[in-house]
Amino acid sequence: MCKLQLKFQPDLSYQLQAINSVIEIFKGQPVRNTGFALSFGDGAGIVQTDLGIGNRLLLTKDEILKNVQAVQRSNGLPASKDLEELQFSIEMETGTGKTYVYLRTIYELNRQYGFAKFVIVVPSVAIREGVYKSLQITEDHFNELYDREPLEYFIYDSNRLERLAHFAAANSIQVMVMNIDAFRKGFLAPDKGEKSNIIHRENDCLNGLRPIEFIQQAKPIVIIDEPQSVDTTAKSKAAIASLNPLSVFRYSATHVDKHHLIYRLSAADAYAKGLVKKVEVISIRSEKTSKEPYIKLLDVFEQGAKVELDAKIGEKIKRTAKTVKDGDLLYEISGKMEGYENYTVDQIEWGEGVKSIKVNGKTLHVGQSLGGYYEDLEKRHQIRRTIETHLDKELDLLPKGIKVLSLFFIDKVANYRIYKEGGISEKGKYAIIFEEEYNKLIQNSKYEQLKKYYGSAEKIHNGYFARDKKGRLKDTKGNTKADFDVYSLIMKEKERLLSLNEPLRFIFSHSALREGWDNPNIFQICTLKDSPGTYVSRRQEIGRGLRLAVNDLGERIADQEINKLTMIVNESYEQFVANLQKEMGEDGGLSSE
């Protein structure tokens, strides 16, 4: 079976506009001569250094400012009034190919001006692996576009510092990808030894030089991927400056700080132009068990009892534990939550074998509850609706050679996989619920033709989570060393996941796939968690499924009737959906159910 290879379109006007916006900033810089060896000299974009070859800028800041203002006017953006630092922002909605854009921009900056040294800084292992994968899968495409111009790329590794010496000395395009954490510690005080990153320490194998000096002399053009997660602190900004960059370009869909915005492709623009999937939202509402407010008895002790209830904490409502005593008014304890009026703790019993409370005449023993809703029932409804939507979509798209994938974001790894002593693991509640609901739905006669592609329930779903040193699955934020193998695996399997004959179709993730990974054939995203999260984190989650789909030949599909992403969410997402609808406009590509 031939490996699926993604195909890239070299003539997308919005991508060319983004690339040209960067190129025009350096208008007036001497044009590169033909052949790298001939490009040294007074008018060159590179210069000989003590350690090799570095980028060189021959324009003044005033000249660049004029160029920047011209680019901004051309793109309908506010013009910058001054230019203290050569730092610029490019805003592109997730799924529109920003990684492709900045990789191709590297080739263009070299072809037109001779710039040769580039550093891509990322916030996490996920994005680092994603960038490296993009460099791999676009290699043939760029070789064809740029007459096989030599370009070497690598991931910074503190165990292979000799690669930095080559980065500095090589007379070909050099692209280094590195995490901000690899050089954020100790650059102001490298003598702190173990407290500083290796890159800042003197090294005998490098003739006593600090590894970062090889980068500094190269005066690289720095590209920051997802800057809102890279350099929002003073320390991180200073770390970027320690690279001694010729200029810095920030690429993101969700900038926090915009440094001289030179190109913008907003969410509304992307939807209007059909560059990403339309987003549909299915909100699964809580199944109420009664009209009573939620009260659960957690424990009873001599001084009182601990109950769980819904309470106002600042501007948010959170299910939380509170200590109560006889006579307490739950309306006051809950922060004056609607529904708890007239609910009083009438009696607390604590003694040998007896632990209970009485609320408004109703007795609760430890572990018992009143009111609220069955949380797992809500999750079951979400999982079932995701599977059903997935099967219906694949039934429609399979004849077109398009595989359908679904992505679940979960609250805890243990809800999908439970680790036990002796290295034994078992299915968590989400995995059990998934298989139960899938086995029911797949028996429907209309899904008969899908069975030969799917196989058993166990084969069609998998989780991508970090592991500790003992191999146990764990919750992480997505930027630890333990995440590396997870990201490496999912990146390597990106094309395999698109194969119709690969049964894996449902993917569970805690944090590993929130950013830095996407697959064009994600058609459903289900959020099995209650934490609202930040605006940026939710945009990142939605972004995992925004790319236009591809068929089994690796060809991008432009049909908007096919390109629809369905979000299956709980009530906590409703306000976010409403805000996103406003951002995109009344008909900006997002509908809800």
Secondary structure, 3 states (H helix, E strand, C coil): CCCCCCCCCCCCHHHHHHHHHHHHHHCCCCCCCCCHHHCCCCCCCEEEECCEEEECCCCCHHHHHHHHHHHHHHCCCCCCCCCCCCEEEEEECCCCCHHHHHHHHHHHHHHHHCCCEEEEEECCHHHHHHHHHHHHHCHHHHHHHCCCCCEEEEECCCCCCHHHHHHHHCCCEEEEEEEHHHCCCCCCCHHHHHHCCHHHCCEHHHCCECHHHHHHHHCCEEEEECHHHCCCCHHHHHHHHCCCCCEEEEEECCCCCCCCEEEEECHHHHHHCCCCCEEEEEECCCCECCCCCCEEEEEEECCEEEEEEEEEECCEEEEEEEEECCCCEHHHHCCCCCCCCCCEEEEEEEECCEEEEEECCEEEECCCEECCECHHHHHHHHHHHHHHHHHHHHHHHHHHCCCCEEEEEECCHHHCEEEEHHHEEEECHHHHHHHHHHHHHCCCHHHHHHHHHHCCHHHCEEEECEECCCCCEECCCCCCHHHHHHHHHHHHCHHHHCCCCCCCCEEEECCCCCCCCCCCCEEEEEEECCCCCCHHHHHHHHHCCCCCCECCCCCECCCCCCCEEEEEECHHHHHHHHHHHHHHCCCCCEEEC
